[in-house]
């Protein structure tokens, strides 16, 4: 039985999947299995994986009809894995060489830790690195100083209220970042919620953070690839999914938040509603935009949202004219 199972959902990522799998195979820690769940790819993704599997018996392939949901493929991967510890990697991302070694070391060194996560680098599909890192740009761990404490250089243990920080301030954990004990999932009736297309991973991390010990490794050990085919590129779906997961989480955990955390969290959800409203406004879907502005104002009153609501009441031909005029002025 392998110590670690790395679960890779894959759909139409023939250009990236080889790099993803190679980044696991070349880890400094070699006791693992790779479970690739092909979600009905119509390109050469499956052929690439099959070719690699003939070279490495640690690669297990599960092929299924397209579900269109990463949550489904990840749950299938969990059910078909056997490692004591679980990691996840999307088919278009990749690990840095010491990811498995360093996270496993923390889980073994600190028995109270059930999940450890790290920072993540980002790059475009043209291999151009983005400046800084995901958590570096968010000012973590400085902004989380009241919720974590350093136990050694670059290693922080999260306090019992770390869930509050994740909720009200910054979700913190990208998909390729955590390593967790399989036993954590035994208490969860649902792993990745399969009715969700966006935010299903954050929903699970929220639930685990309420009950289990987390640790943070202050180092970038994986890379997230931004490209046009990424599911998060659909702005409307991304915002609606984000609102749904945060609304669910607020209802689930509001009894744990301080007054200040409740205000911050409501403001955070309000901002998502406003961004969705502005996106709909830019598409001239005024009825839907006004609904989202009202949702935003109910959570946190801002003059920006109020002004957008007033603009949305103007005749559509005037709104179109103003937008066209504004675009000409910026050219």
C-alpha positions as CSV (number, residue, x, y, z in Angstrom):
1,X,0.0,0.0,0.0
2,X,1.5,3.4,-1.0
3,X,1.9,6.1,1.7
4,X,0.5,8.8,-0.5
5,X,-2.2,8.9,-3.1
6,X,-2.1,11.8,-5.6
7,X,-5.5,12.2,-7.3
8,X,-5.5,13.9,-10.7
9,X,-8.8,14.7,-12.4
10,X,-8.3,15.3,-16.1
11,X,-10.4,16.6,-18.9
12,X,-9.1,17.6,-22.3
13,X,-5.7,18.7,-21.0
14,X,-3.4,16.8,-23.4
15,X,-1.0,19.7,-23.5
16,X,-0.5,19.7,-19.7
17,X,-1.2,16.3,-18.3
18,X,2.2,14.9,-19.1
19,X,3.9,17.7,-17.1
20,X,1.5,17.2,-14.2
21,X,2.2,13.5,-13.9
22,X,5.9,14.0,-14.4
23,X,6.0,16.5,-11.6
24,X,4.7,13.7,-9.3
25,X,7.0,11.0,-10.7
26,X,10.1,13.1,-10.1
27,X,9.3,13.9,-6.4
28,X,12.0,13.3,-3.9
29,X,9.6,11.2,-1.9
30,X,8.7,8.2,-4.1
31,X,6.3,6.0,-2.1
32,X,3.1,7.1,-3.8
33,X,0.4,6.1,-6.3
34,X,-1.1,8.4,-9.0
35,X,-4.8,8.0,-9.6
36,X,-5.8,9.7,-12.8
37,X,-9.5,10.1,-13.4
38,X,-10.2,10.9,-17.0
39,X,-13.6,12.7,-17.2
40,X,-14.5,11.6,-20.7
41,X,-11.8,13.6,-22.5
42,X,-12.3,14.0,-26.3
43,X,-8.7,14.9,-27.1
44,X,-5.5,12.8,-26.5
45,X,-5.5,13.2,-22.7
46,X,-6.3,9.5,-22.1
47,X,-3.8,8.3,-24.6
48,X,-1.0,10.4,-23.0
49,X,-1.9,9.0,-19.6
50,X,-2.0,5.4,-20.9
51,X,1.4,5.8,-22.4
52,X,2.8,7.0,-19.1
53,X,1.1,4.2,-17.2
54,X,2.9,1.6,-19.3
55,X,6.1,3.1,-18.0
56,X,5.1,3.4,-14.4
57,X,2.9,0.9,-12.5
58,X,2.2,3.5,-9.8
59,X,-0.2,5.2,-12.3
60,X,-3.7,4.0,-12.0
61,X,-6.3,5.1,-14.6
62,X,-10.0,5.4,-14.0
63,X,-12.0,6.4,-17.1
64,X,-15.6,7.6,-17.0
65,X,-18.2,9.4,-19.0
66,X,-18.0,13.2,-18.8
67,X,-19.5,14.6,-15.6
68,X,-18.3,18.2,-16.2
69,X,-17.6,18.5,-12.5
70,X,-14.2,18.3,-10.8
71,X,-16.0,17.3,-7.6
72,X,-17.2,14.1,-9.2
73,X,-13.8,13.1,-10.6
74,X,-12.1,13.9,-7.3
75,X,-14.6,11.8,-5.3
76,X,-14.1,8.9,-7.8
77,X,-10.3,9.3,-7.3
78,X,-10.6,9.1,-3.5
79,X,-12.7,5.9,-3.8
80,X,-10.1,4.3,-6.1
81,X,-7.1,5.3,-4.0
82,X,-5.5,3.5,-1.1
83,X,-2.8,5.8,0.4
84,X,-2.8,6.9,4.1
85,X,-2.4,10.5,3.0
86,X,-4.1,12.3,0.1
87,X,-3.0,15.0,-2.3
88,X,-4.8,16.5,-5.2
89,X,-3.4,18.0,-8.5
90,X,-5.5,19.3,-11.4
91,X,-4.4,18.0,-14.8
92,X,-3.1,21.4,-15.9
93,X,-1.0,22.2,-12.8
94,X,2.2,20.7,-11.4
95,X,4.2,20.1,-8.2
96,X,7.6,21.3,-7.4
97,X,10.1,18.4,-6.5
98,X,9.9,18.4,-2.7
99,X,6.2,18.9,-2.2
100,X,5.4,15.4,-1.0
101,X,8.5,15.1,1.1
102,X,8.1,18.3,3.0
103,X,4.4,18.0,3.7
104,X,4.7,14.4,4.9
105,X,7.5,15.4,7.2
106,X,5.2,17.9,8.9
107,X,2.3,15.5,9.3
108,X,4.6,12.9,10.9
109,X,6.4,15.5,13.1
110,X,3.3,17.1,14.5
111,X,0.7,14.4,15.4
112,X,-2.1,17.0,16.1
113,X,-1.8,18.2,12.4
114,X,-4.3,16.5,10.1
115,X,-3.9,18.7,7.0
116,X,-0.9,20.8,5.9
117,X,-0.9,23.3,3.1
118,X,1.7,25.5,1.3
119,X,1.9,28.5,-0.9
120,X,1.4,28.3,-4.7
121,X,3.1,29.9,-7.6
122,X,1.1,30.9,-10.7
123,X,1.9,31.1,-14.4
124,X,0.1,31.6,-17.7
125,X,-0.4,28.8,-20.2
126,X,2.6,30.4,-22.1
127,X,4.8,29.4,-19.2
128,X,5.2,33.0,-18.1
129,X,5.4,33.2,-14.3
130,X,3.2,35.7,-12.5
131,X,4.8,38.0,-10.0
132,X,4.9,36.8,-6.4
133,X,2.8,33.9,-5.1
134,X,-0.9,33.3,-4.3
135,X,-0.6,33.7,-0.5
136,X,2.3,36.2,-0.8
137,X,0.0,38.6,-2.6
138,X,-2.6,38.1,0.1
139,X,-0.2,39.1,2.8
140,X,-0.3,35.7,4.5
141,X,0.9,34.8,7.1
142,X,1.2,38.4,8.4
143,X,-2.6,39.0,8.0
144,X,-3.2,35.7,9.8
145,X,-1.0,36.5,12.8
146,X,-3.9,36.1,15.3
147,X,-4.8,32.7,13.9
148,X,-1.5,30.9,13.5
149,X,1.8,30.6,15.4
150,X,5.3,29.7,14.2
151,X,6.9,26.5,15.6
152,X,10.0,26.5,13.4
153,X,11.4,28.4,10.4
154,X,8.7,28.4,7.7
155,X,6.3,26.2,9.6
156,X,3.1,27.5,11.3
157,X,0.5,25.7,13.3
158,X,-3.0,27.0,12.9
159,X,-5.0,27.9,16.0
160,X,-8.5,26.5,16.7
161,X,-10.1,29.6,15.2
162,X,-8.2,29.3,11.9
163,X,-11.6,28.4,10.3
164,X,-12.7,31.9,11.2
165,X,-9.8,33.5,9.3
166,X,-10.4,31.3,6.2
167,X,-14.1,32.3,6.2
168,X,-13.9,36.0,7.0
169,X,-10.5,36.9,5.4
170,X,-8.9,34.5,2.9
171,X,-9.8,30.9,2.0
172,X,-6.0,30.3,1.7
173,X,-5.9,26.8,0.2
174,X,-5.6,26.2,-3.5
175,X,-6.3,22.6,-4.8
176,X,-2.7,21.6,-5.2
177,X,-1.6,22.8,-1.8
178,X,-2.9,20.4,0.9
179,X,-1.8,17.0,2.0
180,X,-4.3,15.4,4.4
181,X,-4.8,12.3,6.4
182,X,-7.3,10.0,4.7
183,X,-8.9,9.5,8.2
184,X,-10.1,13.2,8.0
185,X,-12.7,12.2,5.4
186,X,-14.2,9.4,7.6
187,X,-16.2,12.0,9.5
188,X,-17.5,13.7,6.4
189,X,-20.8,12.4,5.0
190,X,-19.9,14.4,1.8
191,X,-16.4,14.9,0.4
192,X,-16.5,17.3,-2.5
193,X,-20.2,18.3,-3.0
194,X,-21.2,17.0,-6.4
195,X,-24.0,19.5,-7.0
196,X,-21.3,22.2,-7.0
197,X,-19.2,23.2,-10.0
198,X,-17.3,26.0,-8.4
199,X,-16.0,26.1,-4.8
200,X,-16.5,22.4,-4.0
201,X,-12.9,22.3,-2.8
202,X,-13.2,25.3,-0.5
203,X,-16.4,23.8,0.9
204,X,-14.5,20.7,2.0
205,X,-11.5,22.7,3.5
206,X,-14.0,24.8,5.4
207,X,-15.6,21.8,7.0
208,X,-12.3,20.1,7.8
209,X,-11.0,23.4,9.4
210,X,-13.9,23.3,11.8
211,X,-12.8,20.0,13.3
212,X,-9.2,19.2,12.5
213,X,-5.7,20.6,13.0
214,X,-4.1,22.5,10.2
215,X,-0.5,23.6,9.5
216,X,1.0,26.0,7.0
217,X,4.4,25.5,5.2
218,X,5.6,28.9,4.2
219,X,7.0,27.8,0.8
220,X,5.7,27.5,-2.7
221,X,5.6,23.8,-3.6
222,X,3.2,23.7,-6.6
223,X,2.2,25.8,-9.5
224,X,-1.3,26.8,-10.7
225,X,-1.6,27.4,-14.4
226,X,-4.0,30.1,-15.6
227,X,-5.3,29.7,-19.1
228,X,-8.4,30.4,-21.2
229,X,-9.9,26.9,-20.7
230,X,-9.7,27.0,-16.9
231,X,-13.2,26.6,-15.3
232,X,-12.6,29.8,-13.3
233,X,-12.4,31.8,-16.5
234,X,-16.2,31.8,-16.7
235,X,-16.8,34.9,-14.7
236,X,-20.5,34.6,-14.1
237,X,-20.3,30.9,-13.0
238,X,-17.3,31.6,-10.9
239,X,-19.0,34.4,-9.0
240,X,-22.3,32.5,-8.6
241,X,-20.4,29.5,-7.3
242,X,-18.3,31.6,-4.9
243,X,-21.4,33.2,-3.5
244,X,-23.1,29.9,-3.0
245,X,-20.2,28.3,-1.1
246,X,-19.7,31.3,1.1
247,X,-23.4,31.6,1.9
248,X,-23.5,27.9,2.9
249,X,-20.4,28.4,5.0
250,X,-21.7,31.5,6.7
251,X,-24.9,29.7,7.7
252,X,-23.0,26.7,8.9
253,X,-20.4,28.5,11.0
254,X,-21.8,31.9,11.9
255,X,-22.1,30.8,15.6
256,X,-18.3,30.6,15.7
257,X,-17.5,34.1,14.4
258,X,-16.9,37.1,16.5
259,X,-18.9,40.2,15.8
260,X,-16.0,41.7,13.8
261,X,-15.6,38.5,11.8
262,X,-19.3,38.5,11.0
263,X,-19.0,42.0,9.7
264,X,-15.9,41.2,7.6
265,X,-17.5,38.0,6.2
266,X,-20.7,39.7,5.2
267,X,-18.7,42.5,3.5
268,X,-16.8,39.8,1.7
269,X,-20.0,38.1,0.4
270,X,-21.4,41.5,-0.4
271,X,-18.5,42.3,-2.6
272,X,-19.0,39.1,-4.6
273,X,-22.6,40.1,-5.2
274,X,-21.5,43.5,-6.3
275,X,-18.9,42.1,-8.8
276,X,-21.6,39.8,-10.2
277,X,-24.0,42.7,-10.5
278,X,-21.4,44.8,-12.3
279,X,-20.6,41.9,-14.7
280,X,-24.4,41.5,-15.4
281,X,-24.7,45.3,-15.8
282,X,-21.9,45.3,-18.4
283,X,-23.9,42.7,-20.4
284,X,-27.0,44.9,-20.1
285,X,-28.9,42.3,-18.0
286,X,-30.3,45.0,-15.8
287,X,-33.0,43.0,-13.9
288,X,-30.5,40.4,-12.8
289,X,-27.9,43.1,-12.0
290,X,-30.4,45.0,-9.8
291,X,-31.2,41.8,-7.9
292,X,-27.5,41.2,-7.1
293,X,-27.0,44.9,-6.1
294,X,-29.9,44.6,-3.6
295,X,-28.3,41.4,-2.3
296,X,-25.0,43.3,-1.9
297,X,-26.6,46.2,-0.1
298,X,-28.5,44.0,2.3
299,X,-25.1,42.6,3.5
300,X,-23.1,45.8,3.4
301,X,-24.2,49.2,2.4
302,X,-21.8,51.0,0.0
303,X,-22.3,54.1,-2.1
304,X,-20.6,52.3,-5.0
305,X,-23.3,49.7,-5.0
306,X,-26.0,52.3,-4.6
307,X,-24.7,54.3,-7.5
308,X,-24.6,51.2,-9.7
309,X,-28.2,50.5,-8.8
310,X,-29.3,54.0,-9.8
311,X,-27.4,53.7,-13.1
312,X,-29.2,50.5,-13.8
313,X,-32.5,52.3,-13.7
314,X,-31.6,54.5,-16.7
315,X,-33.1,53.6,-20.1
316,X,-31.1,50.9,-21.8
317,X,-30.3,53.1,-24.8
318,X,-28.7,55.7,-22.6
319,X,-26.7,53.0,-20.7
320,X,-25.4,51.6,-24.1
321,X,-24.5,55.1,-25.3
322,X,-22.6,55.9,-22.1
323,X,-20.7,52.6,-22.3
324,X,-19.8,53.1,-25.9
325,X,-18.7,56.7,-25.2
326,X,-16.5,55.5,-22.3
327,X,-14.9,52.9,-24.4
328,X,-14.0,55.5,-27.1
329,X,-12.5,57.7,-24.5
330,X,-10.1,54.9,-23.3
331,X,-8.9,54.0,-26.8
